[in-house]
Amino acid sequence: MVVLQMLDNEGSEPEEFKKLTERLKVLKTEYETRYTYWVDQQLEPELKAKFLTQAHAPVMGYYKLVQEDMLSAIKVKDMESARVAFRKASALFQQHRDAIDQVVVLATQLATATEADAIQTISWSNYLLLGMFIVVLALCLTVALIISNGIVNPLRQTVEVAQKFAAGDLTVQIQQMGQSEMGQLNLALRNMQQSLVNLVRNIQSGSQQVANASAEIASGNHDLSARTESQASSLEETASSMEQLGATVRQNADNARTANQLAQSASTVAVRGGEVVAQVVDTMKGINDSSRKISDIISVIDGIAFQTNILALNAAVEAARAGEQGRGFAVVAGEVRSLAQRSAEAAKEIKTLISASVDRVELGSKLVDEAGNTMQEVVASIRRVTDIMGEISAASTEQSMGVSQVGEAVTQMDQVTQQNAALVEEMAAAASSLKNQAEELLSTVNVLKVDGSAVTSSGHRSSAATARRPIKDITPKPMAVGSSASPSAKTAKLSAPAPSSSAPAKPEAQASAQQVAKSNQSGSVNDEWESF
């Protein structure tokens, strides 16, 4: 899950990527701790080879590919190389899962074989003990029929010895009575006593070993059941988190599509703005040309006024030469000259204003040209943004589909874990039944006293309790996205306590456990190897 999040969150913040990297390191450390623990345990050679060799090598290759190839590719944004490394790592992880499946199948077979041997030993011990009692009873009857009234006292002693034997006391002292028939009988009783003592000790030792083994199996199944329940709860929380993540991704995809539409609208508006600016540029160019033409016309008017002034000056000179006859013409020439001078001054002022206006128009034309270029750049940028938003929208859609597939996979894993939990419950019931039967056998054998002491059931339970090896709690912690989901009804079913050792399980429970184990051999995987 952590590796998949790293691959999906390629555009995430560096802090989030760092957290995922640290989480991967923690998972690797936990795996190494569990591996070191199992290395120190006493396991069957075949189970140890599959568990510590075949299942360990793919995991180390998996972590090496993820840390050296995939993370390096993600850091440099080479997502194609990262996906190639992820596919290789997934193949190694699948090899590890297959090896773990084989380990679980082998462990189930070994447990079944141990259970069958224990049941056979118990049955044989019961029959043997019954036979011994029958033999003792037959010997007592034989001695009672053979002994006559002449040997009452030795016979009474022999009867007392037989009664103590019948009561289960094998510590009675048998005295030697010479070489007579009673002496030979006492010698036979002493030999029988020694044989029974050796037999009872052997039965007690075997029963003790069976009880200890069944107690260890029951304890291990109880711990495995607790871890399976915790794993099921974690998977449900993960499934809920994946649903929330899927909803978030779908919302992001919708937002990306909306942003894409807005970007397209902005692009259309920018294009229209560019067209308007282009029209303004053309208009400013026309105004600039018109201003230049007006300036030329003013120059012509200024020239005409200058020439009119010269002509009026010449007319005044000619009128002065004409004397009284040219006085009226001189007045008209003076007015024309005055009008020409005012026209020239007005033309100069207009020319000055037109020149200033032309300069402003040229400056405005330059600014409008720059605005037009800027609008073209804005239009190009908006088009690029529109293309990028389209790519983001497509990527968000693909990511939403990928998250949905991951959610389905997590749901399937949850179902498999539920089946594993049911199988563990059946195995716990079978182990508890075996433990109870061993305790009953040991209690039956303990009726016989050997060397002045009797081993009680409480002593057996205490030794069985001390024989249990502690199992470290390696329950994986769920990785939640957003708020954690509350456990569902399936988790509530798994939370029910395992069957008590005081209530023996029915034989049907053992048969059911074996049947469930056969049907789930391909899908049952120890939950402690699912955490990474």
MIMI-996042 format. One line per 10 residues: number of its first residue (from 0); their letters; for each residue x, y, z of C-alpha. Coordinates in steps of 0.1 Angstrom, whole numbers, plus 5000, padded with zeros to 4 digits. Each point is the difference from the previous one (the first is absolute). Example, Ala and Ser with C-alpha at 12.3 -4.5 7.8 and 13.67 -1.06 7.14 Angstrom:
! residues 2
0 = as = 5123 4955 5078  5014 5034 4993;
//
This chain:
! residues 532
0 = mvvlqmldne = 5000 5000 5000  5028 5024 5009  5018 4993 4967  4968 5004 4980  4993 5034 5017  5036 5011 4991  4993 4991 4964  4965 5017 4999  5011 5032 5019  5026 5010 4974;
10 = gsepeefkkl = 4990 5037 5003  4997 5000 5038  5019 5023 5024  5036 4990 5010  4988 4997 5036  4974 4974 4991  5025 4981 4978  5025 5000 5030  4973 4986 5023  4993 4972 4976;
20 = terlkvlkte = 5037 4992 4997  5004 5000 5038  4969 4977 5003  5017 4976 4975  5032 5000 5021  4979 4992 5032  4983 4971 4982  5033 4986 4989  5014 5003 5036  4969 4981 5013;
30 = yetrytywvd = 5004 4973 4974  5037 4996 5009  4991 4998 5037  4974 4973 4993  5025 4981 4978  5026 5001 5028  4975 4987 5025  4990 4970 4979  5037 4992 4992  5005 4994 5038;
40 = qqlepelkak = 4970 4977 5003  5001 4962 4998  4982 4991 4968  4997 4970 4978  5029 4998 4974  4976 5000 4970  4979 5028 5015  5031 5020 5010  5014 4997 4964  4968 5012 4984;
50 = fltqahapvm = 4993 5027 5026  5035 5015 5005  5016 4994 4965  4974 4998 4973  4978 5026 5014  5028 5024 5012  5020 5004 4968  4971 5015 4979  4992 5025 5028  5036 5013 5001;
60 = gyyklvqedm = 5000 5003 4962  4967 5018 5003  5013 5026 5025  5032 5004 4979  4980 5008 4968  4977 5024 5018  5027 5019 5019  5027 5001 4973  4981 5001 4967  4964 5011 5006;
70 = lsaikvkdme = 5007 5027 5026  5029 5014 4980  4979 5002 4969  4971 5017 5019  5024 5026 5014  5012 5009 4964  4963 4999 4988  5008 4970 4977  4966 4984 5006  5004 4975 4971;
80 = sarvafrkas = 5032 4985 5016  4982 5001 5033  4971 4980 4986  5024 4974 4984  5017 4996 5034  4966 4997 5017  4990 4972 4977  5032 4981 5007  4996 5006 5037  4964 4988 4998;
90 = alfqqhrdai = 5012 4967 4983  5024 4994 5029  4973 5008 5025  4977 4975 4983  5028 4974 5004  5002 5008 5037  4962 4996 5003  5002 4966 4982  5028 4988 5024  4980 5011 5030;
100 = dqvvvlatql = 4969 4981 4987  5022 4969 4998  5012 5006 5035  4964 5003 5013  4990 4968 4982  5031 4982 5014  4993 5012 5036  4964 4989 4997  5011 4965 4989  5025 4998 5028;
110 = atateadaiq = 4974 5010 5026  4976 4974 4986  5026 4973 5001  5009 5009 5036  4964 4999 5010  4995 4966 4985  5031 4986 5018  4988 5014 5033  4966 4985 4996  5015 4966 4991;
120 = tiswsnylll = 5023 5002 5031  4971 5008 5023  4979 4972 4986  5029 4975 5004  5008 5012 5035  4963 4995 5010  4999 4965 4987  5034 4991 5015  4989 5013 5034  4968 4981 4999;
130 = gmfivvlalc = 5020 4969 4991  5023 5005 5029  4970 5002 5024  4985 4969 4985  5034 4982 5005  5002 5011 5036  4965 4989 5007  5006 4967 4984  5031 4995 5020  4982 5008 5032;
140 = ltvaliisng = 4973 4976 4993  5025 4973 4991  5019 5006 5033  4967 4998 5019  4991 4967 4985  5034 4984 5005  5007 5011 5035  4987 4976 5026  4989 5006 5036  5034 4989 5013;
150 = ivnplrqtve = 5017 5032 4989  4975 5026 5012  5024 5026 5012  5022 5001 4969  4968 4999 4980  4986 5029 5019  5031 5020 4993  4998 4991 4964  4963 5010 4999  5009 5034 5016;
160 = vaqkfaagdl = 5027 5005 4973  4975 4991 4973  4974 5024 5015  5026 5028 5000  5008 4992 4964  4963 5002 4992  4998 5033 5018  5028 5013 4978  5028 5000 5027  5030 4985 4984;
170 = tvqiqqmgqs = 5024 5011 5028  4992 4971 5024  5030 4980 5013  4998 4963 4992  5020 4978 5024  5019 4970 4990  4985 4967 5013  5026 4974 4990  4998 4975 4973  4965 4987 5007;
180 = emgqlnlalr = 4970 5004 4977  4991 5032 5019  5036 5013 4997  4999 4993 4962  4966 5018 4999  5014 5030 5019  5030 5000 4976  4976 5000 4971  4979 5028 5016  5032 5020 5005;
190 = nmqqslvnlv = 5010 4995 4964  4965 5010 4989  5002 5031 5022  5033 5011 4984  4986 4994 4965  4968 5020 5009  5022 5028 5014  5020 5002 4969  4969 4999 4978  4982 5027 5020;
200 = rniqsgsqqv = 5031 5023 4998  5002 4995 4963  4963 5008 4996  5003 5030 5022  5029 5013 4981  4983 4995 4966  4968 5016 5012  5019 5029 5014  5017 5006 4967  4967 4998 4981;
210 = anasaeiasg = 4984 5024 5025  5029 5025 4996  4999 4998 4962  4962 5005 4999  5003 5029 5024  5026 5017 4978  4978 4994 4969  4970 5015 5018  5020 5030 5011  5014 5005 4966;
220 = nhdlsartes = 4966 4998 4984  4986 5025 5025  5028 5025 4991  4995 4993 4963  4962 5006 5004  5006 5033 5017  5024 5011 4973  4976 4989 4973  4972 5020 5016  5022 5030 5002;
230 = qassleetas = 5010 4996 4964  4963 4997 4989  4992 5032 5019  5030 5017 4983  4989 4989 4966  4965 5013 5006  5014 5033 5010  5022 5000 4970  4970 4992 4977  4981 5029 5016;
240 = smeqlgatvr = 5030 5023 4994  5002 4989 4964  4964 5008 4995  5006 5035 5014  5031 5003 4979  4980 4990 4969  4973 5026 5008  5028 5026 5004  5016 4990 4967  4966 5001 4982;
250 = qnadnartan = 4993 5035 5015  5035 5011 4987  4991 4986 4966  4968 5020 5000  5018 5031 5011  5026 4995 4973  4973 4997 4973  4983 5031 5013  5034 5018 5000  5005 4988 4965;
260 = qlaqsastva = 4967 5014 4989  5008 5033 5017  5034 5001 4983  4984 4994 4966  4975 5029 5007  5029 5022 5011  5019 4991 4968  4970 5010 4979  4996 5033 5019  5038 5006 4996;
270 = vrggevvaqv = 4997 4994 4962  4972 5024 4997  5020 5026 5021  5029 4995 4976  4978 5006 4970  4987 5032 5017  5035 5012 5008  5010 4993 4963  4971 5022 4989  5011 5027 5024;
280 = vdtmkginds = 5035 4998 4986  4987 5005 4965  4979 5030 5012  5030 5016 5016  5020 4996 4969  4972 5017 4980  4999 5028 5025  5037 5004 4998  4999 5002 4962  4971 5026 5001;
290 = srkisdiisv = 5021 5021 5025  5029 5000 4977  4978 5011 4971  4985 5028 5021  5036 5011 5009  5008 5002 4963  4969 5020 4993  5009 5025 5028  5034 5003 4985  4984 5009 4966;
300 = idgiafqtni = 4977 5026 5018  5031 5015 5017  5017 5004 4967  4969 5016 4985  4998 5025 5029  5037 5008 4996  4996 5006 4962  4968 5021 5007  5020 5021 5024  5027 5006 4974;
310 = lalnaaveaa = 4974 5009 4974  4982 5024 5024  5034 5016 5008  5007 5005 4963  4965 5014 4995  5006 5025 5028  5032 5011 4983  4983 5004 4967  4971 5020 5017  5025 5023 5016;
320 = rageqgrgfa = 5016 5007 4966  4965 5008 4986  4994 5028 5026  4965 5012 5005  4986 4976 4974  5014 4969 5017  4990 5009 5036  4969 4979 5000  5019 4971 4985  5026 5005 5028;
330 = vvagevrsla = 4973 4996 5026  4988 4968 4984  5036 4987 4998  5006 5008 5036  4969 4980 5010  5010 4971 4978  5035 5001 5016  4985 5001 5035  4978 4970 4991  5029 4981 4985;
340 = qrsaeaakei = 5021 5006 5031  4971 4987 5022  4995 4970 4977  5038 4993 5002  4999 5002 5038  4969 4978 5002  5016 4975 4976  5031 4999 5022  4980 4993 5031  4979 4973 4982;
350 = ktlisasvdr = 5033 4985 4987  5014 4999 5035  4968 4983 5013  4999 4976 4971  5037 4991 5005  4993 4993 5037  4970 4980 4990  5020 4980 4975  5026 4992 5026  4973 4988 5024;
360 = velgsklvde = 4983 4980 4972  5034 4984 4992  5006 4992 5036  4964 4986 5003  5006 4979 4969  5032 4986 5015  4982 4992 5032  4971 4984 4981  5025 4979 4980  5016 4989 5033;
370 = agntmqevva = 4965 4992 5014  4992 4980 4969  5032 4980 5004  4992 4995 5037  4965 4988 4991  5015 4975 4975  5023 4987 5027  4971 4998 5025  4979 4981 4974  5029 4975 4994;
380 = sirrvtdimg = 5005 4996 5038  4963 4993 5005  5000 4975 4972  5030 4982 5016  4981 5001 5034  4970 4986 4982  5020 4971 4986  5016 4993 5034  4966 5000 5017  4988 4975 4974;
390 = eisaasteqs = 5029 4977 5008  4994 5004 5038  4963 4991 4995  5010 4969 4980  5026 4990 5026  4974 5005 5028  4976 4978 4983  5026 4972 4996  5010 5005 5036  4964 4996 5011;
400 = mgvsqvgeav = 4997 4967 4981  5033 4988 5016  4988 5008 5035  4967 4982 4993  5020 4969 4990  5022 5002 5031  4969 5003 5022  4986 4968 4984  5033 4982 5007  4999 5011 5036;
410 = tqmdqvtqqn = 4964 4987 5003  5011 4966 4987  5029 4999 5025  4975 5008 5027  4979 4970 4990  5030 4977 5000  5010 5012 5034  4964 4993 5013  5004 4964 4987  5034 4997 5017;
420 = aalveemaaa = 4985 5012 5033  4973 4973 4997  5026 4973 4994  5021 5012 5030  4969 4997 5022  4995 4964 4988  5036 4992 5007  4998 5015 5034  4970 4979 5008  5017 4968 4989;
430 = asslknqaee = 5032 5009 5020  4979 5007 5031  4982 4966 4996  5034 4982 4997  5013 5019 5031  4969 4989 5020  5004 4964 4990  5036 5000 5010  4992 5014 5034  4973 4974 5005;
440 = llstvnvlkv = 5025 4972 4991  5026 5015 5024  4974 5003 5028  4991 4963 4995  5037 4989 5001  5007 5022 5031  4977 4978 5021  5030 4976 5001  5025 5010 5026  5037 4996 4990;
450 = dgsavtssgh = 5029 5006 5025  4976 5013 5027  4986 5030 4979  4974 5006 4974  5002 5026 4972  4968 5021 5001  4982 5017 4972  5009 5034 5014  5037 4991 4998  4995 4990 4964;
460 = rssaatarrp = 4983 5033 4992  5027 5020 5017  5027 4981 4981  4981 5004 4968  4996 5037 5006  5038 5004 5006  5007 4979 4969  4982 5025 4977  5023 5022 4981  4991 5037 5000;
470 = ikditpkpma = 4988 5013 4967  5008 5036 4993  4971 5022 4991  5007 5011 4964  4965 5012 4992  5002 5024 4970  4987 5035 5003  4974 5012 4974  5009 5028 4977  4970 5022 4998;
480 = vgssaspsak = 4993 5029 4975  4979 5026 5016  4978 4989 5029  5001 4963 5010  4969 4980 4994  4982 4982 5028  5002 4962 5001  4971 4983 4982  4979 4970 5010  5026 4976 4986;
490 = taklsapaps = 5026 5013 5024  4975 4996 5029  4996 4963 4991  5038 4996 5000  5003 5016 5034  4982 4971 5017  5024 4982 5025  5016 4968 4991  4984 4968 5014  5010 4995 5037;
500 = ssapakpeaq = 5023 4971 5009  4975 4989 5026  4974 4991 4974  5012 4972 4976  4992 5005 4964  4978 4975 4982  5016 4976 4975  4979 5017 4973  5021 5032 5006  5032 4981 4993;
510 = asaqqvaksn = 4986 4986 4967  4987 5035 4991  5035 5015 5007  5017 4975 4977  4974 5006 4973  5003 5038 5002  5038 4996 5000  4999 4980 4967  4976 5025 4984  5021 5030 5009;
520 = qsgsvndewe = 5035 4988 4995  5005 5022 4969  4986 5032 5017  5011 4998 5036  5031 5022 5007  5013 5009 5035  4988 5036 5006  5033 5011 5015  5016 4998 4965  4973 5023 4985;
530 = sf = 5010 5032 5018  5024 5012 4973;
//
